[in-house]
Amino acid sequence: MLEELRSLRRNSPDIEASAIVSADGLTIASDLPTGVEEDRVSAMSAAMLSLGERIASELGRGALDQVYIRGDKGYVILTSVGEEAVLTVLARQEAKLGLVFLDMRRAAESLAKII
């Protein structure tokens, strides 16, 4: 899994870091920069995924596909990896989001087979 995350960062220059997190907020694998707390990223990712699923359901938007947060220094993007995990990615401010989403989808499909 770690190699898949590293490959994602190498092949997509807009992606700065990534992690696979279980639905209950535990880190499965991560390719995060030094100084970023895995446990904190995992807990926040699980909380955002849960909240996103609830919002999508309550507002009649169907099954959740992605959650993304845009800040003035870049993006945090979450996408489901099967039923039990989420792929969290940190992307640059100038990221080409279409390409990031495509790379994330491919990685999520590959990671779902491993999980």
C-alpha positions in Angstrom: 0.0 0.0 0.0 2.8 2.4 0.9 4.3 1.8 -2.5 1.0 2.7 -4.2 0.8 5.9 -2.2 4.4 6.8 -3.1 3.7 6.1 -6.8 0.6 8.3 -6.6 2.8 11.2 -5.4 5.6 10.5 -8.0 3.2 10.3 -10.9 1.0 13.3 -10.0 3.1 16.4 -9.4 0.2 18.2 -7.8 -0.1 15.7 -5.0 2.1 16.5 -2.0 1.1 13.7 0.4 -1.5 11.0 0.9 -2.8 8.4 3.4 -5.1 5.5 3.6 -7.3 5.6 6.7 -9.8 3.1 8.0 -13.5 4.1 8.4 -12.9 4.2 12.2 -10.0 6.6 11.9 -6.9 4.4 12.1 -4.0 4.9 9.7 -3.5 2.0 7.4 -0.6 3.5 5.4 0.7 7.0 4.8 3.0 9.0 2.7 2.8 12.2 4.8 5.5 14.9 5.2 7.6 15.1 8.3 5.8 17.0 11.1 2.3 15.9 10.0 0.7 13.8 12.7 -0.7 10.6 11.2 -3.2 10.1 14.0 -4.6 13.5 13.6 -4.9 13.2 9.8 -6.6 9.8 10.3 -9.1 11.0 12.8 -10.1 14.1 10.8 -10.3 12.1 7.6 -12.7 9.6 9.1 -14.8 12.4 10.7 -15.0 14.2 7.3 -16.0 11.1 5.4 -18.7 10.2 8.0 -20.1 13.8 7.9 -19.9 13.9 4.1 -21.8 10.6 3.8 -24.5 11.9 6.2 -24.9 15.2 4.3 -25.1 13.4 0.9 -27.7 11.1 2.3 -29.8 13.6 4.2 -29.9 16.0 1.2 -30.7 13.3 -1.3 -27.5 13.5 -3.2 -26.9 9.7 -3.3 -23.8 7.8 -2.3 -20.8 9.9 -1.4 -18.0 10.0 -4.0 -15.6 12.6 -2.7 -15.1 15.3 -0.1 -12.7 18.1 -0.8 -11.7 21.1 1.1 -10.1 24.1 -0.5 -7.8 26.3 1.5 -5.6 29.2 0.4 -2.6 26.9 0.4 -4.1 24.0 -1.3 -6.6 21.1 -1.1 -7.5 18.2 1.1 -9.4 15.6 -1.0 -10.9 12.4 0.4 -12.3 9.5 -1.7 -13.6 6.1 -0.6 -11.5 3.0 -1.0 -14.0 0.2 -0.9 -16.3 0.1 2.1 -13.7 0.2 4.8 -11.2 2.9 4.0 -10.6 6.4 2.6 -7.8 7.8 0.5 -6.8 11.3 1.8 -4.6 13.5 -0.5 -3.0 16.9 0.1 -2.7 18.8 -3.2 -1.0 22.0 -4.2 -3.0 25.3 -4.5 -2.4 25.4 -8.3 -3.4 21.7 -8.8 -5.2 20.6 -11.9 -8.1 19.0 -10.0 -9.3 16.9 -12.9 -6.0 15.1 -13.1 -5.8 14.7 -9.4 -9.3 13.2 -9.2 -8.4 10.8 -12.1 -5.1 9.7 -10.4 -6.9 9.3 -7.1 -9.7 7.2 -8.6 -7.1 4.9 -10.2 -5.2 4.6 -6.9 -8.4 3.9 -5.0 -9.3 1.1 -7.3 -5.9 -0.5 -7.0 -5.9 0.0 -3.2 -9.4 -1.5 -2.9 -8.1 -4.7 -4.4 -5.3 -4.9 -1.7 -7.6 -4.1 1.2 
